[in-house]
Amino acid sequence: MIKVADIGGKDSIEMRRIYAGFISDQIAAGGDIIALEADLMSSMAMDGVHKKYPQQVINCGIMEANVIGTAAGLALTGRKPFVHTFTAFASRRCFDQLFMSLDYQRNNVKVIASDAGVTACHNGGTHMSFEDMGIVRGLAHSVVLEVTDAVMFADILNQLAYLEGFYWVRTIRKQAPTIYQSGSHFTIGKGNVLREGTDITLIANGIMVAEALAAAQQLAQESVSAAVIDMFTLKPIDRMLVKNYAEKTGRIVTCENHSIHNGLGSAVAEVLVETCPVPMRRVGVKERYGQVGTQDFLQKEYGLTAHDIVSAARELL
């Protein structure tokens, strides 16, 4: 069950501290978890955890392909590896290892990919991945998630500690817009309806969920009833929910901090064309690489704001 928070707030805790706290708690409880980092300990607030548990938190250096291979080997010994690195390096940098060592071998490894999309900010274009979810969703057995806020991240991590398989989780490192109240529980593979509507449906994930909710409020002032869905599981996507809201509202806008190619927009379009074709628009990054900038600047620069969602909705209406 989910409980939606008031719109407009920010999490009181950074996402990276949620991750570090989870790893620390699992190790302290005597679990089989082992955390692997690719020279990003301080970036993910893992320095303190490493000092406390040097045998369970390992810095493998800037060798992402080797990190994935190491995780696969540890999984074969019965350990439960959690790997963290930035999205660009957790996807395109080590794709062959994701395929050969994790997915093809059906190994039990969880990959946490941080600095999603424009939230890489001052790391710039080389570290700003807009294609990562599309890369990983093409693997046969992968489960691909983009967590929305700290409440969801904590709940999903606790689930992953007990789930078997290859899970790839996209997140930001710092504070996220607050979407959910404490105590919410999330079902992987099922989207969350955050707002009902009858005229159009906004399907979003990650930081774009808050933008979609703000856009729905703006549209309401124009007497447009917009439903908002948080599709935090990209694969397997909630096909029935997409179909039901396509039938209910007749128009869909997807909203993602990712390329419009092979991400959320593409996944939703695939469902629609097979089940209930309706007019749709995709709000996301269009044929561009990243650059250095603040998050506010980058969201405006790449068309990832509530204003852009409203404009797309108006085109359909």
Steps between C-alpha positions, in 0.01 A plus 500: 500500500625848416433832671558810289669799667414865448642629172802730496714366785856368501627188675675567830762234422715450193450189291866399542457500878200271462725258310791525744267449796342196337836336433620572853182362657510183291862427588438572869209255495733227375366480146689365200509839328829628365527849349730577207602850394689630195704770676186694598493437876472866598254576219256244641566572871661157538830611658377449854344163421826385341701600809262312725467190280812476279435133419149562371550831316761481225634774276588329172635817341409666171448167324126462457518189282716333765255605773216320322714190449599503865134534603408201283770289662387599848140413410614149406640457852161583654569865583252772403698768315376858466701700247495879480635736238370786285234421237736555207748247637233258626362464148708584194840457670438142609219381276677184386554397862138576587402265219757222541566494874162601642207459263613204289623314808188593699710626790351665806649851487343840565645798312435847644555766232515855634520853357210433265472724194528873564555446873867431416515883479864614527642164394397601150443323171732201544325399822147606399326192365174530309509152346569273798154361571451426133825303493417284800133438422610317186644216707277194520463456875580844638266688732543875451381752760527873555426589861306819566590620848663394827194314630484289183876443488508368856207266437636369169847437647350299783310292245810445288687356796269197475421484128701282262617616158657786309344832602622834362390801706534858375511779759632844579757554775366804681159614620201410289159667486282334762218300342412236761429499871695275734350152526423467130570162344569446131435206271768453237337478158194704598460871432357738762202721418576825684216706359181405319395669179267460204644715217865395474753278680851607595731200549830592666795357693787630713526876548234549231226370729505828694496694172201297380307572820576871465390486135174332602432786741563755223272310262227493765500880492414468130214258585700201376482185714841328489577163656858449623670161515841427652636220278805426715545155346607542139536126451274313542272795434146495636327427169150475642522839671621666179218338301233589757595869511536519123141376476387730780659830386582441134829694515842426653805716576815325624750695710857379557846625596639284218504487123158466341651207310484156663399629843162560664346663192598210279384240753158665534469538122571128458213417735261744333562383145429141604202560728334843465649746248435859611673832427808553717795733548841426654661759728868417542845564356501524120820408315741683731794432728541646847687807620610670822236697687268522796206263505247783456690630197535154348134410545402817315771451237389145420125558526443308823267733689133521589471773236622257231253236615214750487602601149501137387159445658359807325614361165296187560198690634 
